Amino acid sequence: MWWTRRRRIQRMHRDLERRCSALVGEVLESVRYVEGDYAEPEWNRVADYDSVDFGVELCMHSRQTFALMWDYAPVDFAMNLVVGAVPVIEGVPRLDVSATSRWSSLIGQTVTECGVVWRPIEGTRDEVNSQTIRLVFDNHGRVLVTASEFGANAPWGAEHVTVFFDDDWERRSDLTADIHPSLD
């Protein structure tokens, strides 16, 4: 029945918000990108943002790992945050980008905010998708991690993760569909 599905989705939303709350107060120790097995890393091929195949692993000073990854639940191409590593096929590389990406200014910083940017699901009356996870750090660093792949004719939602940093925060913090074409 429709109300059973609605309750299940509402419970999934509350659980995601709760996992986001658990990240607040954690100190970032390192960051890994879980990428496809390419001869050359491709996460940094575009200067404006980082582009990752599977997800981002935030390794905290507490020894806890939080994975930010695209997921199919509750709908296709949503962002999810889970405690633990990104579950992928064995042998998929995990690249430590702590010193070689814009995450470097956030190493040693405390997460002060973590939240979900909910986006309406087209064709539904009132369902929303966890399109983006938003992070703020105590040095005022800001990061948006979104289930999207940008580029020529890329779909809005995708089996992909894009990471935006400080300068793009204000311009893209709502990550609505109307800004997508301008990112090509």
N, C-alpha and C positions, 0 to 999 in steps of 0.2 A: 504494500500500500504506500501511497505517496507520503503519508505522515511518518512512516517508519524510515523511509529514505531521508526525509528532512531531519529527523532526530539524529540519525547516524551522521549526516553531514555536519550538523550543529556540534555534535560531540567531537568530530574530527577537528573542527575549527577551534573549539575550546582547548583540545589537547595540543594543537600547534601553538596557540597563544601561550599555553603553560610552558611548553618547551622553550619558547622564545624568552620567557621570563627567567628561566633557569640559567640562561646565558649572561644575564645582567649580573655584574659584579665579578665576572671571570676576567683574568688577565691573559691576554693573547701572547703565546710563546712562539708559535710558528704557524705557517699556513702552507697547505699542500693543495695543488690542483690535480684532479684525477682526469687525465686526458687520454685520448686515443694513442695508439702506438705509432707515432710518426717519426721519421728520420730526424726532423727538426721540430722542436716545440712550436706549437701554433697559437698558444694562448695570448701571445703579445704581438700578433701580426697587425693589429690596428692600434694606433696611438691613443685613441679616445677611451678605450675600455679594454678589459680582459675578456677573452672568449674561451670557455672551457666546455669540454664534451660532456662530462658526467657530473662533476660537482666540485665543491670546495670543502676542504677539511680544516677546521680551526682547532689547533692543538693549544690547550690552555695550560697555564702554570699549575693548575690543580691536577694535571695529568688526564683530564677529561678531554675527549675529542667530540666536537660537534660537526656534523656533516650538513652542508647546505646543498641541496640537489634537486633536480627536476624529478617529478613523480607523476604517477597516474591517479593518485587518490587525493581528494575525492573525485576530481575530473582530470582529463588529460592535460598534461603540460602545466601542472601547478608546481610551485616551490614547496619544498618540505625542509624541515630542520629535524634531524634525528640525533640522538646521543649515540656516538660511535662513528666508525669509518663509513665512507660511501660503499655500499655493497655493490661490487662489480665483479666481472669475470676475472679469475686469477690471471696475473700477468699484466694487467692494465697498469701503466705507469702512474705513480704518485710523485709529482714533481714538487720539491720544496721550493717555494717562490718567496720565502720570507725576506730574502735579501735582494732579490732581483725584480720585484714588482713594487707597485705603489703600496702594498701592504707593509713595506719596510718601516714606514713612519708610524705604524700602529703596533709594532712588536713592543711588548712591555706595557702596553696601555690597557686600561680597564674598560670593559663594555659597560656603558652607562644606560643605553637604551637598545632594545631589540624588539621589533614589531613587524607586523604583516601588513602589506598593502593589498587590500582585497579589491578585486576587479569584478564587475558584473559579468556573468556568463551570458553570452549572446543567445537569444532564443528561449531564455527562461524568465520567469516572472520575478524571482527574488533570490536566485542562487548566485554565489560569488566564488571566485577562484583566488587562491593564494598566489598571486602573480609574482610578488616580490617580498623579500625579507630585507628589512631596513636596520642597519647597525649604526650606532653612534658611540664614540669612544671618549674617554676623559680628556684627551688633548684636542677635542672638537673634530677629530677625524670622522668622516661619514662614508658609509659604503652602502650601495644598493646591490643586491644579488637577485637577479631576475631570471625566470624560466623563459628565455627568449634568445633567438639568434638573429642578429642584425646583419644586414647586407643586402645585396641585390636580390629582390624578390623573396627574401626570407619570410617565413610565416611569423605571426606575432608570437604565438606559443610554439615551442619547439623542444625537441629532445636535446636541450643545450642550456648552458648557464652563461649569462653575461654579467660582468661585475663592473659597476660604475663607482668612481671615487669622487672626492670632494667637489671638484669644479662642476661636475655634472649633476650634483645632488639637487639643487634647486630646479634646474631645467627638467629633470626627469623623475622627480620624487613621486609624482602620481602615476607615472608610466601608463598613461592612457593610450589607447590605440591611435588617436589622432597625431601623436608625435612620432609614431613608428616610421612612416615614410621619410621623415626628415633625417633619419640616422643612416641612410644608405650612403 
